Amino acid sequence: QVQLVESGGGLVQPGGSLRLSCAASGFSLELDYYAIGWFRRAPGKEREGISCSNTMSKITYYADSVKGRFTISRDNANNTVYLRMNSLKPEDTGVYYCASTDSGYGCYEHTSRSEEYGNWGQGTQVTVSS
């Protein structure tokens, strides 16, 4: 059974940084083909796919809103995926979720489709405010 647990959210000032973690169990980041995505839901807005990594197609995707500021990475030894967030802005505020799928779907060159991810974490709150 796949489980995803996010952590690392919090309150940060504009221009600051945070690193979110997504601890995965039930599959291997090193050995299995999968897609891992980070999504956020800002207050009053729909859920947005902001980054994903597809080990089958070797694609890494970033939304325009975070490109150049956020970096997705993984630690195979700890079976954990990270989202490093730099130069944070108030509009980055929201609940951040990681999600996975055990197929080649979900993560594409120009988008990350939330409806194609089958496993979701509980989310972690990020607030960017002075």
C-alpha positions as CSV (number, residue, x, y, z in Angstrom):
1,Q,0.0,0.0,0.0
2,V,1.4,3.3,-1.1
3,Q,1.6,6.1,1.5
4,L,2.9,9.6,1.2
5,V,3.6,11.9,4.1
6,E,4.5,15.6,3.6
7,S,6.4,17.7,6.0
8,G,8.4,20.9,6.1
9,G,5.7,23.5,5.7
10,G,5.5,26.6,7.9
11,L,5.5,30.4,8.0
12,V,8.2,32.2,6.1
13,Q,8.9,35.8,5.1
14,P,8.8,36.9,1.4
15,G,12.1,36.1,-0.2
16,G,12.7,33.2,2.2
17,S,13.1,29.5,1.5
18,L,11.6,26.2,2.6
19,R,12.2,22.6,1.8
20,L,9.2,20.3,1.7
21,S,9.6,16.6,2.1
22,C,7.4,13.7,0.9
23,A,8.3,10.4,2.5
24,A,7.1,7.6,0.4
25,S,6.4,4.0,1.3
26,G,4.9,1.1,-0.6
27,F,7.1,1.6,-3.6
28,S,10.8,2.3,-4.3
29,L,11.9,5.6,-5.7
30,E,15.1,3.9,-6.9
31,L,13.7,0.7,-8.5
32,D,10.1,1.5,-9.6
33,Y,8.8,3.5,-12.5
34,Y,6.5,6.2,-11.2
35,A,5.6,9.8,-11.4
36,I,5.8,12.1,-8.3
37,G,4.0,15.4,-8.4
38,W,3.8,18.4,-6.1
39,F,0.5,20.3,-6.1
40,R,-0.7,23.3,-4.2
41,R,-4.1,24.7,-3.3
42,A,-4.0,28.4,-2.7
43,P,-6.9,30.1,-0.8
44,G,-9.9,30.5,-3.1
45,K,-8.1,28.8,-6.0
46,E,-8.2,25.4,-7.7
47,R,-5.4,22.9,-7.1
48,E,-2.4,23.6,-9.2
49,G,0.3,21.2,-10.4
50,I,3.6,23.0,-9.8
51,S,6.2,20.3,-10.3
52,C,6.6,16.7,-11.2
53,S,9.1,14.0,-12.1
54,N,8.5,11.0,-14.3
55,T,11.1,8.3,-14.0
56,M,9.7,6.4,-17.0
57,S,9.9,9.3,-19.5
58,K,12.7,11.2,-17.7
59,I,10.6,14.3,-17.7
60,T,10.7,17.0,-15.0
61,Y,8.1,19.6,-15.1
62,Y,7.7,23.0,-13.5
63,A,4.8,25.4,-13.7
64,D,5.7,28.9,-15.0
65,S,4.8,30.3,-11.7
66,V,7.6,28.5,-9.9
67,K,10.2,27.9,-12.7
68,G,13.6,29.0,-11.6
69,R,12.6,29.2,-7.9
70,F,11.5,25.6,-7.0
71,T,13.5,22.4,-7.5
72,I,12.2,18.9,-7.2
73,S,14.7,16.2,-6.1
74,R,14.8,12.8,-4.5
75,D,16.8,10.8,-2.0
76,N,16.7,7.2,-2.9
77,A,18.3,6.0,0.3
78,N,15.5,7.6,2.4
79,N,12.8,7.0,-0.3
80,T,11.9,10.7,0.0
81,V,11.1,13.4,-2.6
82,Y,11.9,17.0,-1.9
83,L,10.6,20.4,-3.1
84,R,13.1,23.1,-2.5
85,M,11.4,26.5,-2.6
86,N,13.5,29.7,-2.9
87,S,12.5,33.3,-3.3
88,L,9.1,32.7,-1.9
89,K,6.3,35.1,-2.6
90,P,3.0,35.7,-0.8
91,E,1.2,34.1,-3.8
92,D,3.0,30.8,-3.0
93,T,0.9,30.5,0.1
94,G,-1.3,27.4,0.2
95,V,-1.5,23.7,1.1
96,Y,1.1,21.7,-0.6
97,Y,0.5,18.1,-1.5
98,C,2.6,15.3,-3.0
99,A,1.1,12.7,-5.2
100,S,2.3,9.6,-7.0
101,T,1.2,7.2,-9.8
102,D,2.8,3.9,-10.6
103,S,2.5,4.4,-14.3
104,G,3.9,6.7,-16.9
105,Y,0.9,9.0,-16.6
106,G,0.4,12.2,-14.8
107,C,3.6,14.0,-15.4
108,Y,4.2,15.5,-18.8
109,E,6.5,18.0,-20.5
110,H,4.0,20.9,-20.2
111,T,1.7,19.9,-17.5
112,S,1.0,17.7,-14.4
113,R,-2.5,16.3,-14.4
114,S,-3.8,15.8,-10.9
115,E,-6.6,13.5,-12.0
116,E,-4.1,10.9,-13.1
117,Y,-2.4,10.5,-9.7
118,G,-3.8,7.8,-7.6
119,N,-2.0,8.3,-4.3
120,W,-2.0,11.5,-2.2
121,G,-0.5,12.8,1.0
122,Q,-2.4,14.8,3.6
123,G,-0.8,18.1,2.7
124,T,1.4,20.6,4.5
125,Q,0.6,24.3,4.9
126,V,3.0,27.0,3.6
127,T,2.4,30.6,4.5
128,V,4.5,33.4,3.0
129,S,3.9,36.6,4.9
130,S,5.7,39.4,6.6
